[in-house]
Amino acid sequence: MYELIRQLRKAMLSNNDTIAVLDLGAGSRVNRSNIRKIKSIAKNAEKPEKFGRLFYRLIQHFQPKTILELGTSLGITTLYLAKAKPDSQVVSFEGCPETAKIAKENFVKAGSENISVILGNIDETLPAELKRLNSKIDFAYFDANHRYEPTMRYFETCLPYATGESLFIFDDIYWSEEMKKAWEDIKSHPEVTLTVDLFWIGLVFFRKTQAREHFVLRF
């Protein structure tokens, strides 16, 4: 399985084609469109393989039924989520039509049929899709708008759907001062009982029977 995703990543990293990227996240103007090479997107937007493998193992361990991903990009990380539990429902949110199109092509190549891509501005599509799903979020990976306010808003939007068994993962928690603040505020939220700081990402748990603890690990 890892080799299949590795080959898709390799293909993306060597793809010199260009696409018009609609960037709604941090470091961009709203609705700003710019031309980028696919290989550049694969290099800068996709998480390294070691994190994909970590997500895969976490999903195999916790066996979530409903998996959310905020920020599909080219779909490489999404495949680790989907392949870890093929009978799960993976809902991935993406704002850029061109990257979403490539991601869907990668899903077909990988034979992953348990992924739904929700296209549009996540500010609008996330609340609407959560209402439509009307189910608990077992696993969520937040890798969309790396600003304080959107990160906290996405967290608060998803929080009512979390349970004591849910796992939320936040990307790039030290990427900027805004993300550092978001991470600290998430850690101190009264619903959060356990966090694991891996520097590049942060794991958040909501186990009510466990004493409140915060761990810092480096690997």
TIGUFI-58033 format. One record per residue (C-alpha): x negated, y, z; residue in one letter; residue number from 1. Coordinates in nm, 3 decimals. Example, Ala and Ser with C-alpha at 12.3 -4.5 7.8 and 13.67 -1.06 7.14 Angstrom:
2
X:-1.230	Y:-0.450	Z:0.780	resn:a	resi:1
X:-1.367	Y:-0.106	Z:0.714	resn:s	resi:2
REM end
This chain:
219
X:0.000	Y:0.000	Z:0.000	resn:m	resi:1
X:-0.277	Y:0.244	Z:0.093	resn:y	resi:2
X:-0.451	Y:0.174	Z:-0.236	resn:e	resi:3
X:-0.138	Y:0.259	Z:-0.434	resn:l	resi:4
X:-0.108	Y:0.599	Z:-0.265	resn:i	resi:5
X:-0.483	Y:0.653	Z:-0.296	resn:r	resi:6
X:-0.461	Y:0.604	Z:-0.671	resn:q	resi:7
X:-0.173	Y:0.851	Z:-0.700	resn:l	resi:8
X:-0.370	Y:1.104	Z:-0.496	resn:r	resi:9
X:-0.673	Y:1.046	Z:-0.721	resn:k	resi:10
X:-0.459	Y:1.108	Z:-1.028	resn:a	resi:11
X:-0.331	Y:1.435	Z:-0.880	resn:m	resi:12
X:-0.684	Y:1.546	Z:-0.788	resn:l	resi:13
X:-0.801	Y:1.498	Z:-1.146	resn:s	resi:14
X:-0.496	Y:1.655	Z:-1.313	resn:n	resi:15
X:-0.590	Y:1.981	Z:-1.487	resn:n	resi:16
X:-0.232	Y:2.065	Z:-1.591	resn:d	resi:17
X:-0.091	Y:2.389	Z:-1.456	resn:t	resi:18
X:0.253	Y:2.459	Z:-1.313	resn:i	resi:19
X:0.437	Y:2.767	Z:-1.190	resn:a	resi:20
X:0.451	Y:2.739	Z:-0.813	resn:v	resi:21
X:0.729	Y:2.912	Z:-0.623	resn:l	resi:22
X:0.565	Y:2.988	Z:-0.291	resn:d	resi:23
X:0.798	Y:3.066	Z:0.001	resn:l	resi:24
X:0.552	Y:2.994	Z:0.281	resn:g	resi:25
X:0.285	Y:3.180	Z:0.474	resn:a	resi:26
X:0.043	Y:3.391	Z:0.278	resn:g	resi:27
X:0.291	Y:3.467	Z:0.001	resn:s	resi:28
X:0.564	Y:3.707	Z:-0.087	resn:r	resi:29
X:0.915	Y:3.568	Z:-0.093	resn:v	resi:30
X:0.997	Y:3.426	Z:-0.437	resn:n	resi:31
X:0.642	Y:3.485	Z:-0.556	resn:r	resi:32
X:0.557	Y:3.263	Z:-0.852	resn:s	resi:33
X:0.200	Y:3.187	Z:-0.956	resn:n	resi:34
X:0.023	Y:2.950	Z:-1.190	resn:i	resi:35
X:-0.189	Y:2.679	Z:-1.026	resn:r	resi:36
X:-0.361	Y:2.362	Z:-1.135	resn:k	resi:37
X:-0.209	Y:2.042	Z:-1.001	resn:i	resi:38
X:-0.549	Y:1.927	Z:-0.879	resn:k	resi:39
X:-0.583	Y:2.246	Z:-0.674	resn:s	resi:40
X:-0.245	Y:2.186	Z:-0.510	resn:i	resi:41
X:-0.342	Y:1.827	Z:-0.434	resn:a	resi:42
X:-0.667	Y:1.942	Z:-0.276	resn:k	resi:43
X:-0.523	Y:2.222	Z:-0.063	resn:n	resi:44
X:-0.163	Y:2.127	Z:0.016	resn:a	resi:45
X:-0.172	Y:1.752	Z:0.078	resn:e	resi:46
X:-0.291	Y:1.616	Z:0.413	resn:k	resi:47
X:-0.607	Y:1.400	Z:0.407	resn:p	resi:48
X:-0.559	Y:1.025	Z:0.390	resn:e	resi:49
X:-0.644	Y:0.972	Z:0.759	resn:k	resi:50
X:-0.333	Y:1.166	Z:0.858	resn:f	resi:51
X:-0.117	Y:0.977	Z:0.611	resn:g	resi:52
X:-0.240	Y:0.655	Z:0.767	resn:r	resi:53
X:-0.166	Y:0.793	Z:1.115	resn:l	resi:54
X:0.190	Y:0.885	Z:1.014	resn:f	resi:55
X:0.231	Y:0.540	Z:0.864	resn:y	resi:56
X:0.123	Y:0.369	Z:1.187	resn:r	resi:57
X:0.341	Y:0.595	Z:1.402	resn:l	resi:58
X:0.647	Y:0.515	Z:1.192	resn:i	resi:59
X:0.573	Y:0.144	Z:1.199	resn:q	resi:60
X:0.543	Y:0.165	Z:1.578	resn:h	resi:61
X:0.852	Y:0.376	Z:1.654	resn:f	resi:62
X:1.068	Y:0.242	Z:1.369	resn:q	resi:63
X:1.267	Y:0.561	Z:1.297	resn:p	resi:64
X:1.580	Y:0.537	Z:1.087	resn:k	resi:65
X:1.606	Y:0.902	Z:0.985	resn:t	resi:66
X:1.285	Y:1.079	Z:0.880	resn:i	resi:67
X:1.263	Y:1.448	Z:0.788	resn:l	resi:68
X:0.977	Y:1.619	Z:0.610	resn:e	resi:69
X:0.970	Y:1.997	Z:0.573	resn:l	resi:70
X:0.745	Y:2.061	Z:0.273	resn:g	resi:71
X:0.729	Y:1.789	Z:0.005	resn:t	resi:72
X:0.454	Y:1.938	Z:-0.214	resn:s	resi:73
X:0.339	Y:1.665	Z:-0.458	resn:l	resi:74
X:0.485	Y:1.388	Z:-0.241	resn:g	resi:75
X:0.166	Y:1.209	Z:-0.140	resn:i	resi:76
X:0.224	Y:1.245	Z:0.234	resn:t	resi:77
X:0.592	Y:1.167	Z:0.180	resn:t	resi:78
X:0.498	Y:0.826	Z:0.046	resn:l	resi:79
X:0.321	Y:0.731	Z:0.369	resn:y	resi:80
X:0.644	Y:0.814	Z:0.553	resn:l	resi:81
X:0.861	Y:0.617	Z:0.312	resn:a	resi:82
X:0.638	Y:0.313	Z:0.270	resn:k	resi:83
X:0.598	Y:0.267	Z:0.646	resn:a	resi:84
X:0.967	Y:0.178	Z:0.678	resn:k	resi:85
X:1.133	Y:0.115	Z:0.339	resn:p	resi:86
X:1.478	Y:0.078	Z:0.496	resn:d	resi:87
X:1.462	Y:0.424	Z:0.654	resn:s	resi:88
X:1.620	Y:0.739	Z:0.515	resn:q	resi:89
X:1.352	Y:0.994	Z:0.425	resn:v	resi:90
X:1.481	Y:1.346	Z:0.358	resn:v	resi:91
X:1.215	Y:1.582	Z:0.226	resn:s	resi:92
X:1.270	Y:1.957	Z:0.183	resn:f	resi:93
X:1.089	Y:2.154	Z:-0.087	resn:e	resi:94
X:1.123	Y:2.508	Z:-0.217	resn:g	resi:95
X:0.934	Y:2.477	Z:-0.545	resn:c	resi:96
X:1.111	Y:2.304	Z:-0.837	resn:p	resi:97
X:0.788	Y:2.222	Z:-1.023	resn:e	resi:98
X:0.611	Y:2.050	Z:-0.733	resn:t	resi:99
X:0.934	Y:1.869	Z:-0.642	resn:a	resi:100
X:0.954	Y:1.737	Z:-0.999	resn:k	resi:101
X:0.602	Y:1.593	Z:-0.978	resn:i	resi:102
X:0.675	Y:1.449	Z:-0.633	resn:a	resi:103
X:0.980	Y:1.266	Z:-0.769	resn:k	resi:104
X:0.766	Y:1.124	Z:-1.050	resn:e	resi:105
X:0.519	Y:0.996	Z:-0.790	resn:n	resi:106
X:0.802	Y:0.835	Z:-0.593	resn:f	resi:107
X:0.915	Y:0.648	Z:-0.905	resn:v	resi:108
X:0.559	Y:0.532	Z:-0.978	resn:k	resi:109
X:0.530	Y:0.407	Z:-0.620	resn:a	resi:110
X:0.867	Y:0.233	Z:-0.632	resn:g	resi:111
X:0.998	Y:0.425	Z:-0.329	resn:s	resi:112
X:1.376	Y:0.455	Z:-0.345	resn:e	resi:113
X:1.445	Y:0.568	Z:0.012	resn:n	resi:114
X:1.345	Y:0.933	Z:-0.042	resn:i	resi:115
X:1.583	Y:1.223	Z:-0.104	resn:s	resi:116
X:1.437	Y:1.559	Z:-0.205	resn:v	resi:117
X:1.639	Y:1.864	Z:-0.103	resn:i	resi:118
X:1.541	Y:2.152	Z:-0.330	resn:l	resi:119
X:1.578	Y:2.516	Z:-0.228	resn:g	resi:120
X:1.486	Y:2.763	Z:0.042	resn:n	resi:121
X:1.452	Y:2.560	Z:0.363	resn:i	resi:122
X:1.600	Y:2.849	Z:0.561	resn:d	resi:123
X:1.927	Y:2.762	Z:0.388	resn:e	resi:124
X:1.897	Y:2.394	Z:0.300	resn:t	resi:125
X:1.784	Y:2.261	Z:0.640	resn:l	resi:126
X:2.092	Y:2.365	Z:0.845	resn:p	resi:127
X:2.327	Y:2.258	Z:0.565	resn:a	resi:128
X:2.164	Y:1.916	Z:0.521	resn:e	resi:129
X:2.155	Y:1.845	Z:0.894	resn:l	resi:130
X:2.527	Y:1.911	Z:0.914	resn:k	resi:131
X:2.585	Y:1.685	Z:0.615	resn:r	resi:132
X:2.371	Y:1.403	Z:0.757	resn:l	resi:133
X:2.542	Y:1.429	Z:1.096	resn:n	resi:134
X:2.283	Y:1.197	Z:1.248	resn:s	resi:135
X:1.998	Y:1.210	Z:1.494	resn:k	resi:136
X:1.644	Y:1.292	Z:1.378	resn:i	resi:137
X:1.413	Y:1.009	Z:1.476	resn:d	resi:138
X:1.099	Y:1.152	Z:1.313	resn:f	resi:139
X:1.028	Y:1.496	Z:1.168	resn:a	resi:140
X:0.715	Y:1.639	Z:1.006	resn:y	resi:141
X:0.702	Y:2.020	Z:0.988	resn:f	resi:142
X:0.473	Y:2.136	Z:0.707	resn:d	resi:143
X:0.656	Y:2.424	Z:0.541	resn:a	resi:144
X:0.634	Y:2.792	Z:0.633	resn:n	resi:145
X:0.328	Y:2.838	Z:0.854	resn:h	resi:146
X:0.451	Y:3.148	Z:1.034	resn:r	resi:147
X:0.569	Y:3.185	Z:1.392	resn:y	resi:148
X:0.930	Y:3.283	Z:1.334	resn:e	resi:149
X:1.018	Y:3.023	Z:1.066	resn:p	resi:150
X:0.835	Y:2.747	Z:1.256	resn:t	resi:151
X:1.028	Y:2.821	Z:1.574	resn:m	resi:152
X:1.353	Y:2.853	Z:1.382	resn:r	resi:153
X:1.306	Y:2.516	Z:1.212	resn:y	resi:154
X:1.220	Y:2.363	Z:1.550	resn:f	resi:155
X:1.531	Y:2.510	Z:1.714	resn:e	resi:156
X:1.747	Y:2.403	Z:1.419	resn:t	resi:157
X:1.630	Y:2.043	Z:1.447	resn:c	resi:158
X:1.624	Y:2.028	Z:1.827	resn:l	resi:159
X:1.998	Y:1.948	Z:1.879	resn:p	resi:160
X:1.947	Y:1.638	Z:1.664	resn:y	resi:161
X:1.653	Y:1.507	Z:1.870	resn:a	resi:162
X:1.680	Y:1.225	Z:2.124	resn:t	resi:163
X:1.455	Y:1.083	Z:2.391	resn:g	resi:164
X:1.308	Y:0.858	Z:2.122	resn:e	resi:165
X:1.240	Y:1.130	Z:1.865	resn:s	resi:166
X:0.895	Y:1.239	Z:1.748	resn:l	resi:167
X:0.832	Y:1.581	Z:1.590	resn:f	resi:168
X:0.495	Y:1.651	Z:1.426	resn:i	resi:169
X:0.378	Y:2.006	Z:1.352	resn:f	resi:170
X:0.109	Y:2.072	Z:1.094	resn:d	resi:171
X:-0.181	Y:2.321	Z:1.119	resn:d	resi:172
X:-0.115	Y:2.421	Z:1.479	resn:i	resi:173
X:-0.441	Y:2.623	Z:1.488	resn:y	resi:174
X:-0.416	Y:2.760	Z:1.132	resn:w	resi:175
X:-0.344	Y:3.116	Z:1.249	resn:s	resi:176
X:-0.265	Y:3.316	Z:1.560	resn:e	resi:177
X:0.104	Y:3.283	Z:1.472	resn:e	resi:178
X:0.081	Y:2.905	Z:1.458	resn:m	resi:179
X:-0.116	Y:2.895	Z:1.783	resn:k	resi:180
X:0.163	Y:3.094	Z:1.950	resn:k	resi:181
X:0.428	Y:2.869	Z:1.796	resn:a	resi:182
X:0.249	Y:2.561	Z:1.929	resn:w	resi:183
X:0.222	Y:2.707	Z:2.280	resn:e	resi:184
X:0.590	Y:2.801	Z:2.282	resn:d	resi:185
X:0.693	Y:2.457	Z:2.157	resn:i	resi:186
X:0.483	Y:2.294	Z:2.430	resn:k	resi:187
X:0.650	Y:2.505	Z:2.697	resn:s	resi:188
X:1.005	Y:2.448	Z:2.570	resn:h	resi:189
X:1.218	Y:2.289	Z:2.846	resn:p	resi:190
X:1.331	Y:2.006	Z:2.616	resn:e	resi:191
X:0.971	Y:1.902	Z:2.544	resn:v	resi:192
X:0.820	Y:1.656	Z:2.789	resn:t	resi:193
X:0.506	Y:1.528	Z:2.616	resn:l	resi:194
X:0.271	Y:1.670	Z:2.353	resn:t	resi:195
X:-0.047	Y:1.543	Z:2.192	resn:v	resi:196
X:-0.281	Y:1.803	Z:2.040	resn:d	resi:197
X:-0.491	Y:1.654	Z:1.759	resn:l	resi:198
X:-0.610	Y:2.001	Z:1.649	resn:f	resi:199
X:-0.490	Y:1.967	Z:1.289	resn:w	resi:200
X:-0.147	Y:1.847	Z:1.397	resn:i	resi:201
X:0.059	Y:1.839	Z:1.715	resn:g	resi:202
X:0.287	Y:1.556	Z:1.830	resn:l	resi:203
X:0.597	Y:1.642	Z:2.033	resn:v	resi:204
X:0.812	Y:1.401	Z:2.236	resn:f	resi:205
X:1.135	Y:1.448	Z:2.432	resn:f	resi:206
X:1.128	Y:1.159	Z:2.680	resn:r	resi:207
X:1.342	Y:1.262	Z:2.976	resn:k	resi:208
X:1.220	Y:0.981	Z:3.203	resn:t	resi:209
X:0.854	Y:1.080	Z:3.166	resn:q	resi:210
X:0.664	Y:1.338	Z:3.367	resn:a	resi:211
X:0.574	Y:1.650	Z:3.168	resn:r	resi:212
X:0.224	Y:1.609	Z:3.021	resn:e	resi:213
X:0.010	Y:1.766	Z:2.749	resn:h	resi:214
X:-0.285	Y:1.580	Z:2.599	resn:f	resi:215
X:-0.569	Y:1.704	Z:2.378	resn:v	resi:216
X:-0.741	Y:1.447	Z:2.158	resn:l	resi:217
X:-0.999	Y:1.492	Z:1.885	resn:r	resi:218
X:-1.077	Y:1.241	Z:1.611	resn:f	resi:219
REM end
